[in-house]
Structures are given as C-alpha cells and as structure tokens.
C-alpha cells in the first residue's frame, strides 16, 4: 500500500536512505549521533516498513548503521511508529515531534527522552532534506 505522498515503498526507502546517509556522513552531526549511541526502531505502518538504526561499530563506514529489517543483532532503546507522511513532514521541519507524540501521530516506546535529546543534533538535516525534496522529489514538498 503506497503512501499518499510517496510513489511507492521503494521510493520512501530510497529517500530515507539518503537522509540517513546525510546524517551519518555529516562531519558534525554524524560523530554526535554515533557518540550518543541510541539504537532506534522506526515502523512506518502505512508502508509496512521497519528500519533499525544504531551507531556504527568500529571498522564500519560512516557514523550510523541501519537495516530495513527487524532481524537485527541489537535491541532498540527507542521505538517509534508513524506514517511515511509524518516522517516526511518531520524531516522538512513541519512536524514537531513532541506535538506528534501528544496527538498520537507518533507512537513511542522505550527511552523516548533519549530520542528527544537527539533532535537538536539532527535539526541541520531539515534544510538539506528540504533541498533534496525540491530538487528531486517535488511531489513530497509540504
């Protein structure tokens, strides 16, 4: 089942991979996210997709490691369930996480405080994602 904004689950995954890569390779954001070491699980229920993200281990490329699977060798500290539309709005800076949680657009589990502490670190990705959307995915702009 496709999102109302994304053309397909494959497009969503491709776009999210680009965001994760931006965060992982950014010279400021990447090391901070790696050092915070907060494994997370995101369930995009409208597309039946799950991604697990953790800090990169020594010898792995980048600062983050993610797998589009629940079959991973680590336990998430934070779990979030949301629609692909909510994720798209968030990365464009148009969805406030605390409000989305309060309004149940994002369902959470685990150490939510740890996830919220990552928000200031990831904020610089908003402008980069918005630029990517304008250039390559204008149908996703909100």
N, C-alpha and C positions, 0 to 999 in steps of 0.2 A: 504494500500500500504506500503510495507516494505522498509526500508532504504537500500542503497547498502551495509552498514556495519552491521547494527543490524539485527538480525534474524527476529524480529517482533516488533511491537509497544510495546508489553508486555515486551520484553527484554529491550528495551530502557527505559521504565518507571522504571523497576526494577533497572537498572544501575543508573539512575538519582536519584532514591530514596536513593540509597546507598551514592551517592555524597552529597546530601542534608543532610543526616544523619551525614556524616563525618563532614560537616561544622557546623551543629547545635550542635553537642556534643563535638567538639574540645574545649579544655579549654581556648585557646587564641582566635581563630577565632570566635567561637560561640558568646561569650559575645560582641565582637566588632561588629558583624553583627546585633545582637539584638539591641545594643545601637544606631547604625546608623539608624535603623528603616526606611528602604527604601523598601516599598512594590513593588514587581515586577511581571510582567506577561510575560511569555515566551510562544510563539506559535511556535511549531515545525511543520511547514506546510507540510512537506513531510509525516509525520505520522498522521496528523490530531489530534494532542495532544496539550493541553494547560495546563500549570501549573501556579498557582498563589502562590507567596511566600511572607510572611511577618514576622516581628519579633513576637516571641511568646509572648502571653499575660501573665500576672501574673497568676500562677496556671497551665499553660500548660507546658508539658515536653519539655526539650531542649530549644534552643535559637531561633529556627526558626519554623514556621508552614507553611506547604504547602498543597495545594489541587489541584488535577488533574481535575480542573473544572473551568468554567468561572462563575459559580453560587456561588460567594463568597460574604461575608459581608464587604468587603473592596475594595477600589479603588486603583489600582496600580499607583505608582508615575512614574514608568518606564515601557515601553512596548518594547519587543524585539521579532522579528520574524526571525527565522533561520531554517536551515535544521538540522536534527539529526547529520549529518556528521560534520557540522560546530561546533555543541556543543561538539561532541566527540573530535575533534581536539583541541578546546579551552581548555577543561579540561586536555588534555595531554600537554598543554603548546605549542602547534603547530599552534595556530591561534591567531594572535594579534587582539584584539577587535577593536581598532581604525582603523586598516587597513581593517578589515572585514566590518566595517560600511562604510568606504570610498568607498569600492568596492561593496557595496550593498549585501554582503553575509549575513549581519545582517541589518535588517531594524529596525529603532528605533522610539520611540515616548515618549513624556513626558520629564522628567528631566534626560536626558542622562548623564549630568555631575555628578549627584548623583551616578548613576550606575558605572561610570568610577572611582569614588573615592573609590568604594568597591574593585576594582581589586587588590590593594596591600594587602588587608585583606585576600582575597581568594586565593592568589597565593600559599600558602603552600598545598592546596588541590591537586595541579597538580601532585606532586610526589606520593601522596597516591593513586590518581586515576590511574596513570600510573602503579603503583604496582598492583592494583586490576585488571587492564586490562591484564597485563602479566600473573597473576596467574589464573584468572577465565574466561577471555574473550579475548584470544589471537587474535581472528579474528578482534578485534576492534583496535589493535595497529596500530598507524600511524608513 
